[in-house]
């Protein structure tokens, strides 16, 4: 029963990692930019989720507003920070992204304070008995259900709609896609909106579990998201999902069985190193 409980915890954690890293993968796959500032949008999503829930009492409204507002901010970041740098070395965009991430952390500290915010009445704390003494909270069920729903919508969007076909064409060859009448800028705006909205959703989900959002919440998330997309194969959506679940499960089991040797974060990076030694190209090829 302990193994099943740890597996459930690992799946929940992996679902959160997937939401964070998937947006990063979408952006890298389209523009070949390592969008480190993505983790700051994850933190902002958590702040909006807490503030709106505390003011209105509605977690659903908080989640929707968080995704929409952070998604729009993602478009602004692309337009202001990344678009002027597209013709330059990827390192320039990476440096700009790191600078944005640091700046966002300081803004959060100034605006929201250094000590973090919490839900006044934490939602979804009740638990469901799955039998045999195995309990799972409604918040964890929501996280897994939301991750599955989002992945299903993205799969449908990418394979069954003109928008998805345009996105794939833009990734493969932007010039040819443009010659066929695809609006490249519109695809990029949509890409940043979706990726940023996913980060915001992940931020709200994390705060549901921890009941705390603070200015540096995105620091570890940024490292792990980068580790996940590298392990998955840079630009591979399938690889990102598999790597996120794998790291979530490894952390869950590892903290119980070898937690006295390595902490949760060290376990994740040790697993990354071993996995890349076995398969240095990542788990899958880029989509």
N, C-alpha and C positions, 0 to 999 in steps of 0.2 A: 504493500500500500504506500510505503514511503517513496518507492520508485515512481509510482503513478502520480503522486503529489508533486514530486520534483519535475516530472515530465510536463505536467500542467503549468507549473511555474515557468519552466523553460519556454514553453510555447507562448505564454503571455509576454514574457520578456522579448522573445524573438519577434513577436508581432509588432511590438513597439519599435524595435530596431529596424524592422522592415519598413515601417512607415517613415522613419527618419531617412534611412539610406536610399529608399526608392526614389524620393525626390532628387536626391543628390545624383543618383544614377541617371535619371531622365535628363538632367541638366548636362552632366558630363557626356552622355551619349550624343546629345545634340550639338554642343558647342566645344566639347573637349576642355571644359573649364572645371577645375576642382573648386567648387563653390563652398569654401570653408565657412563663410558667413551664413550658410544654411542653418548652422547650429544656433545662431542668434535668433533666427526666425522661429525655431523650435522653442526657445526660451520665451520669446514674445507671445507665442501661442498660449503658453502656460499662464502668463500674466493676464492676458485678455480673458482666458477661461475662468480664472479665479475671480477677477474683478466683476465680470458680468454675472457670474453665478451668485456672488455675494450681494449684488445690487438687485437682481431680478428673481433669484431663487430658481432659475431655469438653466439646467446644464445643457439642454438641447440648444437653446438660444445662444448660450455661451460658445458652444462648439461650432455652430454655424457662423457666428460673427467672427470668431477667431480665424476660421479657415478663409473666409471671404476677405477680411482686412489684411491678414498676413499674405494671402495670395496676391492682392493688389500691391502690397509693398514689395513683393518679389518682382513684379513687373517694373516697378520704379527702380529697383536696384539694377535690373538688367539694363534699363534705358539709360540710367545715369552713370553707372559704374563700369558695366561690362561692354556695352555696345561700342563705345569709343576705343576699346582695347582689342577688338576682334582681329584686327590685322597685325597685331603685335605678338611677341612670344607668349606662350601660355604661362610662363613664369611671371610675366607682368600682371596678368589677371589674378594669378594665385596670390601675389603680394598684395594686390588691391583688396582681395577677398579677406585675407588675414587682417589687414588694417581695418576693414569694415567690421569684422567680428569683434576686435578689441574695442572699437569705438562704440558698438552697440552695448557691450558689457558695461562700459562707463556710463552710457546714457541710462541704462536700466538702474544702475546704482544711484544715479542722481535723482531720477524720477520716482522710483519705487522704494528706494532705501536699500541699505546693505544687508538687512536681516531676513529678507524674503517675505512672502505673503502666503497665507493659507486660507482654505475654505472656512467660513464661519460655522457652517453646518455641512460637514463632509457628505456628499451624496453617494448613493449606491454602496453603502457599507454593509448592508445585510448579506447573509450568506445562504447558499443553497447546499443541502446535504445530498451528495451524489451517491451515498451508500457506503457502508463500511467505514464510516468516520471520515470520509473524504469530503472536505468542504471547499467551496469556491465562491468568492464574492461576486455580486452583480457587476461590480466595476471591472473585474477580470473578464467576465463573460462579455461585457460590452467591448472591451479592447479587442478580444479575439474576433467577435462578430463584426466589428467595424473594419478590422484589417481585412477579413475575408470579403466583405462587401465592396470595399474600395478596390481590392485587387480584381474582383470580378468586373467591376465597372471599367477599370482601366483596360482589362483584357478585351472587353467588348468594344471599348472606344478605339483601341489600336487595331483591331482586326475587322470590325464590322462597319466602320464609319469612314466617310471621306476625310475627316480630320485625322484619323489614325493613319490612313494611307499617305496623307500629305506629310505627317510627322516622319514616317519611315522613309519616304522619298527624300525629305530634307536632310535626314541623318546620312543617307547613302551618298547623295550628290546634290548639294544645294543649288549649283548652277543649272543642272539639268531640270531639277524640280521647278526652279524659277522660270525656265524656258517653257514649261508646260502650264504656266499660269498659277502656280502655287504661290501664295503670299508668304514668303519666308519669315518676314517680321511677325506676322500674325501667329504663325506656328511657334515662333520663339516666345512670344508673349504668353501664349497659352501654356507652353511648357513650363515657364517660370511660375505662372499662376498655380498650376496643378502641383508642381514640386513644392512650392512654398506652403500651399494649403495642407499638403500631407505632413510637412514639418510641424505646422500649427496643431494639427490633430494629434500628432504624437506628443507634443508638449502638454496638451490637455490631459491625455491619457496618463502620462507620467505623474502629473500633479494629482490625478485621481488616486494613484497608488501611494504616493508619498505624502500627500497633503502639504507640499511645500514647493514653492517656486522662488528661486533666488537668482541674482545676476549672473553667477558663474555656472548655472545649471547646464548650459550648452557645451562647456569645456570638454568633459569626458565624452559626451554624445558626439562631438565633432571627430574625436580620435577614433571612436568605435565605428562611426559611419564610414569614415575613410577606410578603415581596416576591412569593413564588410564589403565595400565595393571593389577593393583590391582583391580580396579573397574570391569574390564572386566572378571576377573577370571584368575589368573596367568597361562599363557601358552595358553589361548584361543584366537585364531585369530578372531573368530566371536565376542567374547566379547570385544576385543580391538577395533574393528571397530565401534561397537555400542556405546561404552563408549566415543570414540574420537568424534563421531558426537554429542552425547548428551552434552558433555562438551563444544564443539564449539558453539552449539545453546544456551545453558544456558548462556555462556559468552556474546553472542551477544545480547540477550534480556535483560540480567541482567544489562549490562552497561548502558542501556537506562532507565530502570524502577527502578533499585535500586542502580545505580552507585554512587549516592550521599552518600550511606551507606557503600558499599563494592566496592573495585576496581576489575578489571577483574580477577586477579590471586586469590584474596580472594574468589570471587564467585565460581571459579572452585573447590577450596578445600572445601568450605562449601557444595557444591553439592556432592562432594565425601564423606564427612563425613555423610551426611544425607542418601545417597544411601547405604553406607555400614552398617549403623544402621538398615536399612530395610532388606538388603540382604548381610550379612557379608561375605558369601562365594563368592561374586562377581556375575556378571550377568550370566555367563555361566561356565560350567565345562571346564577344560583344554582339548584341542583337543587330 
